[in-house]
Amino acid sequence: MQNTRKPRSFFQSLVFGLMMSMLVVSISGCDDDDDDGSVNAPSSTDETAKYIFFFIGDGMASPQVNMTEAALADPNFRLVNGAITLGAMNLQHFPTAGMATTYAEDRYITGSAAAATALATGEKTSIGTISKNVAHTQDLKTMAEMAKEKGMKVGIVSSVSIDHATPACFYAHADSRNEYYNIASQMDESGFDYFGGGYAKGNFPGKGAGDVEIQMQNAGYEIVDNLGALKGVQPGQKCWAYTEYDGSGALFYEIDRMGTDHISLAEFTEQGIRLLDNPNGFFMMIEGGKVDWACHANDVVSATHDMVAFDDAIGIALDFYNQHPDETLIVVTGDHECGGLSLGYASTGYDTAFSLLKYQDISYQEYTEIVGSWKGTGKTFAAALEDVKEHFGLGDETLDPALALTDYERDQLEEAFDDSMNGGFDRNDEEVFLKYGPYYDPFTVTVTHILNQKAGISWTSYYHTGVPVPVYAIGAGGNSFSGSYDNTDVAKKIIEAGELN
């Protein structure tokens, strides 16, 4: 992909990001004189969008965007394979921005299924429902189904399992998001041309009768599980592509994926364009799903890495936009915020030290497995602290004096270590729940909390929050996305821009 990131000072980028989260703006133009392949002047036509990209950052709101923007601007925050990446997110090239409310029909703080239904169909529904009405008596037609009926090719891509709530809401209809086998079995019925990303959780043993892969093959889909094979699929051939996946069918966290040959979200997007591009146009939904999971666990470093992976996929779409500016619409939004991420922490006051985050080299999920392997081995707390230094830098003053552990922090870590090794604590106890959340490993979540706090970052929840989400747009019909509106209106604006109904 062409490099669309432009160098910018840390404070310039942070202020720019904060302005984007506070103001609802529609900017009339975008730099068009760059030599680095950045975005061309935005289309001002009212032509129908022939090529539609809909990017959904699960768990992404302004704080996640601002954090990533600040991280990319800080030369001390290593992000990609040990290299330093400078400059703005691809998102910041978008000339139009708005804000959308996210509430569900039956709850103010939404869930992914209800939110994705709103984004896919333009209709509110209840928590846990996959593109059906509240009473579960009617299927709600999705924009992807509308695009297919119009003769466009359709692709669905996600970094989590392909039958997870967000991707499911574009091709399936179910009373509950937990009907994984039922949902996965609707992939072939949709007739969509390309599915990419995670595996189908519904095809795990015990999830249902039959075999989703056999269903897909019988319906004419070519199934591939590596980049070389995906590149060998020819346009016109329906395809389901996945890569190495975790125990939930999802891609590994970006911080853990780097350095492997696992297919990235950007590569799934790039190959999707290759397979879908045709004279009748296409619709592709791309979800960055593990941002949400990392924020549930209050792991800001893993969330930021996955935000960068999501933004890199957006960069691929912008490259395509540069070639078809009058016919392409790209819309980016989140389904909800997750974790109550705040760029600020009480004990650090107005100070931040985001560069401390560069010392974390592993996701909370991978580290949880490491901690679990210590049980019954006689691992001491002192040895555990040495391991924390290796993977998070905490306690290693030779790296940075700010990483020194206070007596209070050491006490927190020792108590959490004992709880991880010995168990016996009551997860329903209020104090325990506030410290460790609904199911996270005590030692791991305590480590990430302390590192985040030293950097000047805090969390209010292990769940979603009700704050509005930003909406970014560029291309044909993009000007209509300025302002403040509801998430159902995001769908309605896309449907109108593509004349899908």
C-alpha positions as CSV (number, residue, x, y, z in Angstrom):
1,M,0.0,0.0,0.0
2,Q,1.1,3.5,-0.6
3,N,2.2,5.5,2.5
4,T,-0.4,8.1,3.3
5,R,1.0,9.0,6.7
6,K,2.5,12.5,7.0
7,P,4.9,13.5,9.8
8,R,3.4,15.7,12.4
9,S,4.6,16.6,15.9
10,F,3.1,14.8,18.9
11,F,1.2,17.8,20.2
12,Q,-0.1,18.8,16.7
13,S,-1.5,15.3,16.2
14,L,-3.0,15.1,19.6
15,V,-4.7,18.5,19.3
16,F,-5.9,17.6,15.9
17,G,-7.4,14.4,17.1
18,L,-9.1,16.0,20.0
19,M,-10.6,18.7,17.7
20,M,-12.0,15.9,15.6
21,S,-13.7,14.3,18.6
22,M,-15.2,17.6,19.9
23,L,-16.2,19.3,16.7
24,V,-18.6,18.2,14.0
25,V,-17.1,19.5,10.8
26,S,-17.3,19.2,7.1
27,I,-14.0,20.3,5.5
28,S,-14.3,21.5,2.0
29,G,-11.0,20.1,0.7
30,C,-8.1,17.8,1.4
31,D,-4.4,18.2,0.4
32,D,-3.9,17.3,-3.2
33,D,-0.4,18.3,-3.8
34,D,1.4,15.5,-1.8
35,D,4.0,13.4,-3.6
36,D,3.6,10.4,-1.3
37,G,0.4,9.0,-2.8
38,S,-2.0,10.6,-0.2
39,V,-5.6,11.3,-1.0
40,N,-6.7,13.2,-4.1
41,A,-9.0,16.1,-3.9
42,P,-12.4,14.8,-2.6
43,S,-15.2,14.3,-5.1
44,S,-17.8,17.0,-5.1
45,T,-20.2,15.2,-7.4
46,D,-23.6,13.8,-6.5
47,E,-23.0,10.7,-8.6
48,T,-24.2,7.4,-7.2
49,A,-21.5,5.5,-5.3
50,K,-20.5,2.6,-7.4
51,Y,-17.9,1.3,-5.0
52,I,-18.8,1.3,-1.3
53,F,-16.4,0.6,1.6
54,F,-18.0,0.5,5.0
55,F,-15.4,0.3,7.8
56,I,-16.6,-0.5,11.3
57,G,-14.2,-0.2,14.3
58,D,-15.8,-2.4,16.9
59,G,-15.4,-0.6,20.3
60,M,-14.0,2.5,18.5
61,A,-15.0,6.0,19.5
62,S,-13.0,9.2,19.6
63,P,-10.7,8.2,22.5
64,Q,-9.5,5.1,20.6
65,V,-8.9,7.3,17.5
66,N,-7.1,10.0,19.6
67,M,-4.9,7.5,21.3
68,T,-3.8,6.0,18.0
69,E,-3.2,9.4,16.5
70,A,-1.1,10.3,19.5
71,A,0.8,7.1,19.4
72,L,1.6,7.4,15.7
73,A,2.8,11.0,16.2
74,D,5.2,10.0,19.1
75,P,8.5,8.8,17.7
76,N,9.2,6.9,21.0
77,F,6.1,4.7,20.6
78,R,7.2,1.7,18.6
79,L,4.3,0.2,16.7
80,V,5.2,-1.9,13.7
81,N,7.9,-4.6,13.8
82,G,10.2,-2.4,15.8
83,A,10.1,0.5,13.4
84,I,9.0,4.0,14.2
85,T,5.9,5.2,12.3
86,L,5.2,8.9,12.2
87,G,2.2,11.0,11.2
88,A,-1.5,11.1,11.0
89,M,-3.9,8.2,10.6
90,N,-5.4,7.6,7.2
91,L,-8.6,8.5,8.9
92,Q,-7.5,12.1,9.2
93,H,-7.4,12.5,5.4
94,F,-11.2,12.2,5.3
95,P,-12.8,15.6,4.5
96,T,-16.1,15.0,6.2
97,A,-16.8,14.0,9.8
98,G,-19.9,13.7,12.0
99,M,-21.0,12.1,15.2
100,A,-23.6,9.3,15.8
101,T,-25.5,8.2,18.8
102,T,-25.5,4.4,19.4
103,Y,-28.3,3.4,21.8
104,A,-30.3,0.2,21.2
105,E,-34.1,-0.1,21.1
106,D,-34.1,-1.6,24.6
107,R,-31.0,-0.3,26.3
108,Y,-29.1,3.0,26.3
109,I,-25.6,1.3,26.2
110,T,-25.8,-0.8,23.1
111,G,-24.3,-4.2,22.2
112,S,-22.5,-5.2,19.0
113,A,-25.5,-7.0,17.5
114,A,-28.0,-4.2,18.0
115,A,-25.5,-1.6,16.9
116,A,-24.5,-3.6,13.8
117,T,-28.1,-4.2,12.9
118,A,-28.7,-0.4,13.0
119,L,-25.6,0.2,10.8
120,A,-26.5,-2.6,8.4
121,T,-30.2,-1.9,8.0
122,G,-31.1,1.6,9.3
123,E,-33.4,0.1,11.9
124,K,-33.1,-0.2,15.7
125,T,-33.5,-3.5,17.3
126,S,-32.9,-5.2,20.7
127,I,-29.7,-6.3,22.4
128,G,-28.4,-9.6,20.9
129,T,-30.6,-9.5,17.8
130,I,-29.0,-10.1,14.4
131,S,-30.8,-8.0,11.7
132,K,-34.4,-8.8,12.8
133,N,-37.0,-6.6,14.4
134,V,-37.5,-6.4,18.1
135,A,-40.3,-8.9,18.1
136,H,-38.1,-11.3,16.1
137,T,-41.0,-11.7,13.6
138,Q,-39.4,-10.0,10.6
139,D,-36.0,-10.1,8.9
140,L,-34.5,-6.6,8.3
141,K,-33.0,-6.3,4.8
142,T,-29.3,-5.2,5.0
143,M,-27.5,-2.8,2.7
144,A,-25.3,-5.7,1.7
145,E,-28.4,-7.7,0.6
146,M,-29.6,-4.6,-1.2
147,A,-26.3,-4.3,-3.0
148,K,-26.4,-7.9,-4.1
149,E,-29.9,-7.5,-5.4
150,K,-28.7,-4.5,-7.4
151,G,-26.1,-6.6,-9.1
152,M,-23.1,-5.4,-7.2
153,K,-20.5,-7.9,-5.8
154,V,-20.5,-8.1,-2.0
155,G,-17.7,-8.8,0.5
156,I,-17.7,-9.2,4.3
157,V,-14.4,-9.0,6.2
158,S,-13.7,-9.1,9.9
159,S,-10.7,-9.6,12.2
160,V,-13.0,-11.7,14.5
161,S,-14.9,-14.8,13.6
162,I,-16.9,-14.4,10.4
163,D,-20.1,-15.4,12.3
164,H,-19.6,-12.8,15.1
165,A,-22.2,-10.1,15.7
166,T,-21.0,-7.4,13.4
167,P,-20.2,-9.4,10.2
168,A,-23.3,-11.5,10.9
169,C,-25.6,-8.5,10.8
170,F,-24.8,-7.9,7.1
171,Y,-25.5,-11.4,5.8
172,A,-27.6,-13.3,8.4
173,H,-30.8,-13.0,10.4
174,A,-31.1,-14.6,13.8
175,D,-33.0,-14.1,17.1
176,S,-29.7,-14.3,19.0
177,R,-26.1,-13.5,18.2
178,N,-25.2,-16.8,20.0
179,E,-26.7,-18.9,17.3
180,Y,-23.3,-19.3,15.7
181,Y,-24.0,-22.4,13.6
182,N,-27.3,-20.9,12.3
183,I,-25.5,-17.7,11.4
184,A,-22.5,-19.4,9.8
185,S,-24.9,-21.6,7.8
186,Q,-26.3,-18.5,6.2
187,M,-23.1,-17.5,4.5
188,D,-23.6,-19.7,1.5
189,E,-27.3,-18.8,1.4
190,S,-26.4,-15.1,1.1
191,G,-24.7,-15.7,-2.2
192,F,-22.2,-13.0,-1.3
193,D,-19.0,-13.1,-3.3
194,Y,-16.2,-12.9,-0.7
195,F,-15.9,-13.6,3.0
196,G,-12.5,-12.9,4.6
197,G,-10.9,-12.7,8.1
198,G,-11.6,-15.0,11.0
199,Y,-12.9,-18.6,10.9
200,A,-16.5,-19.6,11.7
201,K,-17.0,-20.2,15.4
202,G,-20.2,-22.0,14.5
203,N,-18.2,-24.7,12.8
204,F,-16.3,-25.6,16.0
205,P,-17.1,-29.1,17.3
206,G,-20.3,-29.1,19.3
207,K,-21.7,-25.9,17.9
208,G,-24.1,-27.5,15.5
209,A,-24.9,-30.3,13.1
210,G,-23.2,-30.5,9.8
211,D,-20.2,-28.7,8.4
212,V,-20.1,-25.1,7.3
213,E,-17.1,-25.7,5.0
214,I,-19.0,-28.4,3.2
215,Q,-22.0,-26.2,2.8
216,M,-19.8,-23.4,1.4
217,Q,-18.0,-25.8,-1.0
218,N,-21.3,-27.2,-2.2
219,A,-22.4,-23.6,-2.9
220,G,-19.4,-23.0,-5.1
221,Y,-17.1,-21.2,-2.7
222,E,-13.4,-21.7,-2.9
223,I,-12.0,-22.0,0.7
224,V,-8.4,-20.8,1.4
225,D,-6.4,-20.3,4.6
226,N,-3.2,-18.5,3.5
227,L,-2.2,-15.5,1.5
228,G,-0.6,-17.4,-1.3
229,A,-3.8,-19.4,-1.9
230,L,-5.9,-16.3,-1.6
231,K,-3.9,-14.5,-4.2
232,G,-4.5,-17.5,-6.5
233,V,-8.3,-17.2,-6.4
234,Q,-9.5,-15.7,-9.6
235,P,-12.0,-12.8,-9.9
236,G,-15.4,-14.2,-10.5
237,Q,-14.8,-17.1,-8.1
238,K,-16.7,-16.9,-4.8
239,C,-14.3,-17.3,-1.9
240,W,-14.1,-17.7,1.8
241,A,-10.7,-16.9,3.1
242,Y,-9.5,-17.1,6.6
243,T,-6.1,-17.2,8.3
244,E,-4.6,-18.7,11.5
245,Y,-7.1,-18.0,14.3
246,D,-7.3,-18.1,18.0
247,G,-9.7,-20.1,20.2
248,S,-12.6,-17.9,19.3
249,G,-12.1,-18.1,15.5
250,A,-10.6,-14.6,15.4
251,L,-7.3,-13.3,14.0
252,F,-4.6,-13.0,16.6
253,Y,-4.1,-9.6,18.1
254,E,-2.0,-7.4,15.8
255,I,0.7,-7.1,18.4
256,D,1.0,-10.9,18.4
257,R,0.4,-11.3,14.6
258,M,3.3,-9.1,13.6
259,G,6.3,-11.1,12.4
260,T,4.1,-14.1,11.3
261,D,2.7,-15.0,7.9
262,H,-0.9,-14.7,9.1
263,I,-3.0,-12.6,6.7
264,S,-3.5,-9.0,7.9
265,L,-6.7,-7.1,7.8
266,A,-5.2,-4.8,5.1
267,E,-4.3,-7.8,3.0
268,F,-7.9,-9.2,3.3
269,T,-9.1,-5.9,2.2
270,E,-6.7,-5.6,-0.7
271,Q,-7.5,-9.1,-2.0
272,G,-11.2,-8.3,-1.6
273,I,-10.9,-5.4,-3.9
274,R,-9.1,-7.6,-6.5
275,L,-11.9,-10.2,-6.3
276,L,-14.8,-7.9,-6.2
277,D,-13.9,-5.2,-8.7
278,N,-16.2,-5.3,-11.7
279,P,-18.3,-3.0,-14.0
280,N,-21.3,-3.3,-11.7
281,G,-19.5,-2.1,-8.7
282,F,-19.2,-3.6,-5.2
283,F,-20.0,-3.2,-1.5
284,M,-17.5,-4.3,1.1
285,M,-17.9,-4.2,4.9
286,I,-14.6,-4.4,6.9
287,E,-14.6,-4.7,10.7
288,G,-11.7,-4.1,13.0
289,G,-13.2,-6.4,15.7
290,K,-10.5,-6.9,18.2
291,V,-10.2,-3.3,19.2
292,D,-13.3,-4.0,21.2
293,W,-11.9,-7.1,22.8
294,A,-8.7,-5.4,23.8
295,C,-10.7,-2.5,25.3
296,H,-12.9,-4.9,27.2
297,A,-9.7,-6.2,28.8
298,N,-8.4,-2.6,29.4
299,D,-5.3,-3.3,27.3
300,V,-4.6,0.0,25.5
301,V,-1.5,-1.2,23.7
302,S,-3.2,-4.1,22.1
303,A,-6.1,-1.9,21.2
304,T,-3.8,0.7,19.6
305,H,-2.0,-1.9,17.5
306,D,-5.3,-3.2,16.2
307,M,-6.4,0.3,15.5
308,V,-3.3,0.8,13.4
309,A,-4.1,-2.5,11.5
310,F,-7.7,-1.2,11.0
311,D,-6.4,2.1,9.7
312,D,-3.9,0.4,7.4
313,A,-6.9,-1.4,5.8
314,I,-8.6,2.0,5.4
315,G,-5.4,3.1,3.6
316,I,-5.9,0.3,1.0
317,A,-9.4,1.6,0.3
318,L,-8.0,5.1,0.0
319,D,-5.6,3.9,-2.7
320,F,-8.6,2.5,-4.6
321,Y,-10.4,5.8,-4.0
322,N,-7.5,7.7,-5.6
323,Q,-8.2,5.8,-8.8
324,H,-12.0,6.2,-8.7
325,P,-12.7,9.4,-6.7
326,D,-16.0,10.2,-8.4
327,E,-17.5,6.7,-8.0
328,T,-16.2,5.6,-4.6
329,L,-17.6,6.1,-1.1
330,I,-15.7,5.2,2.0
331,V,-17.4,5.5,5.4
332,V,-15.7,4.7,8.7
333,T,-17.4,4.6,12.1
334,G,-17.6,2.6,15.3
335,D,-20.5,0.6,16.6
336,H,-19.9,1.8,20.2
337,E,-17.1,2.8,22.5
338,C,-15.7,0.1,24.8
339,G,-14.0,0.4,28.2
340,G,-14.6,4.1,28.9
341,L,-11.0,4.9,27.7
342,S,-9.8,8.2,29.0
343,L,-6.6,10.0,28.0
344,G,-5.8,11.2,31.4
345,Y,-5.4,9.7,34.9
346,A,-5.8,11.2,38.3
347,S,-2.3,10.5,39.7
348,T,-0.6,11.9,36.5
349,G,-2.6,15.1,36.4
350,Y,-2.0,16.9,33.1
351,D,1.0,14.8,32.3
352,T,1.1,11.9,29.8
353,A,3.9,9.5,29.1
354,F,2.7,7.5,26.1
355,S,6.2,6.4,25.3
356,L,6.2,4.0,28.2
357,L,3.7,1.9,26.3
358,K,6.3,0.9,23.8
359,Y,7.7,-1.6,26.4
360,Q,4.7,-3.9,26.1
361,D,5.4,-6.5,23.5
362,I,2.6,-8.9,24.0
363,S,-1.2,-8.9,24.2
364,Y,-3.1,-9.5,27.5
365,Q,-4.4,-12.7,25.9
366,E,-1.0,-14.1,25.2
367,Y,0.3,-13.0,28.6
368,T,-2.7,-14.6,30.3
369,E,-1.6,-17.9,28.9
370,I,1.9,-17.4,30.2
371,V,0.6,-16.6,33.7
372,G,-1.6,-19.7,33.5
373,S,1.4,-21.9,32.8
374,W,3.0,-20.9,36.1
375,K,0.3,-22.5,38.2
376,G,1.6,-25.4,40.2
377,T,5.3,-24.8,39.1
378,G,6.3,-23.0,42.3
379,K,6.8,-19.7,40.4
380,T,7.7,-17.0,42.9
381,F,6.5,-13.4,42.9
382,A,10.1,-12.1,42.5
383,A,10.4,-14.3,39.4
384,A,7.1,-13.0,38.1
385,L,8.3,-9.4,38.4
386,E,11.3,-10.2,36.3
387,D,8.9,-11.6,33.6
388,V,6.9,-8.4,33.8
389,K,10.0,-6.4,33.2
390,E,10.7,-8.4,30.0
391,H,7.2,-8.1,28.5
392,F,6.0,-4.7,29.9
393,G,9.1,-2.9,31.2
394,L,7.4,-2.3,34.6
395,G,10.0,-2.1,37.3
396,D,13.0,-1.7,35.0
397,E,14.3,1.8,35.8
398,T,17.2,1.3,33.4
399,L,14.7,1.7,30.6
400,D,13.0,4.7,32.1
401,P,12.8,5.9,35.7
402,A,9.1,6.4,35.3
403,L,8.7,2.6,35.1
404,A,9.8,2.2,38.8
405,L,7.1,0.4,40.9
406,T,5.9,2.2,44.0
407,D,5.2,0.2,47.2
408,Y,1.5,0.5,46.5
409,E,1.9,-0.9,43.0
410,R,4.0,-3.8,44.2
411,D,1.4,-4.6,46.8
412,Q,-1.3,-4.6,44.1
413,L,0.8,-6.9,41.9
414,E,1.6,-9.3,44.7
415,E,-2.0,-9.6,45.7
416,A,-3.0,-10.2,42.1
417,F,-0.2,-12.7,41.6
418,D,-1.5,-14.7,44.7
419,D,-5.0,-14.6,43.3
420,S,-3.9,-15.8,39.9
421,M,-1.8,-18.7,41.4
422,N,-4.1,-19.8,44.1
423,G,-7.6,-18.8,43.1
424,G,-10.2,-18.9,45.8
425,F,-11.3,-15.3,45.4
426,D,-14.9,-14.3,44.9
427,R,-15.3,-12.8,41.4
428,N,-18.7,-11.4,42.5
429,D,-17.2,-9.4,45.4
430,E,-17.5,-5.7,44.5
431,E,-13.8,-4.9,45.2
432,V,-12.6,-8.0,43.3
433,F,-14.8,-7.3,40.3
434,L,-13.6,-3.7,40.1
435,K,-10.0,-4.8,40.2
436,Y,-10.1,-7.8,37.8
437,G,-13.3,-7.5,35.8
438,P,-15.8,-10.3,35.0
439,Y,-13.3,-12.9,33.9
440,Y,-9.8,-11.5,33.3
441,D,-6.7,-13.0,34.9
442,P,-5.9,-11.0,38.0
443,F,-2.2,-10.6,37.5
444,T,-2.4,-9.7,33.8
445,V,-5.1,-7.1,34.1
446,T,-3.3,-5.5,37.1
447,V,-0.1,-5.3,35.1
448,T,-1.8,-3.6,32.1
449,H,-3.7,-1.2,34.4
450,I,-0.5,-0.1,36.1
451,L,1.3,0.4,32.8
452,N,-1.6,2.3,31.4
453,Q,-1.9,4.5,34.5
454,K,1.8,5.4,34.4
455,A,1.3,6.5,30.8
456,G,-1.6,8.7,31.9
457,I,-4.4,6.5,30.6
458,S,-7.4,5.2,32.5
459,W,-10.5,3.1,32.1
460,T,-14.0,3.3,33.6
461,S,-15.5,0.0,32.5
462,Y,-14.9,-3.5,31.3
463,Y,-18.0,-3.1,29.1
464,H,-19.3,-0.8,26.4
465,T,-20.2,2.8,27.1
466,G,-22.9,5.1,25.6
467,V,-20.8,7.9,24.2
468,P,-21.3,8.9,20.6
469,V,-19.0,7.6,17.9
470,P,-17.3,9.5,15.1
471,V,-18.2,9.0,11.5
472,Y,-15.8,9.8,8.7
473,A,-16.6,9.9,5.0
474,I,-15.0,10.6,1.6
475,G,-16.1,10.3,-1.9
476,A,-19.5,10.1,-3.8
477,G,-22.2,11.1,-1.3
478,G,-19.7,11.8,1.4
479,N,-20.8,15.3,2.1
480,S,-24.0,14.1,3.6
481,F,-22.2,12.6,6.6
482,S,-21.4,15.9,8.4
483,G,-23.5,16.8,11.4
484,S,-24.9,14.9,14.4
485,Y,-27.3,12.0,13.9
486,D,-28.2,8.5,14.9
487,N,-26.4,5.3,13.9
488,T,-29.5,4.3,11.9
489,D,-28.9,7.4,9.8
490,V,-25.4,6.1,8.9
491,A,-27.0,3.2,7.1
492,K,-29.7,5.4,5.5
493,K,-27.0,7.7,4.1
494,I,-25.0,4.9,2.6
495,I,-28.1,3.3,1.1
496,E,-29.1,6.6,-0.5
497,A,-25.5,7.3,-1.8
498,G,-25.4,3.9,-3.4
499,E,-29.1,3.9,-4.5
500,L,-29.3,0.5,-2.9
501,N,-33.1,0.6,-2.2
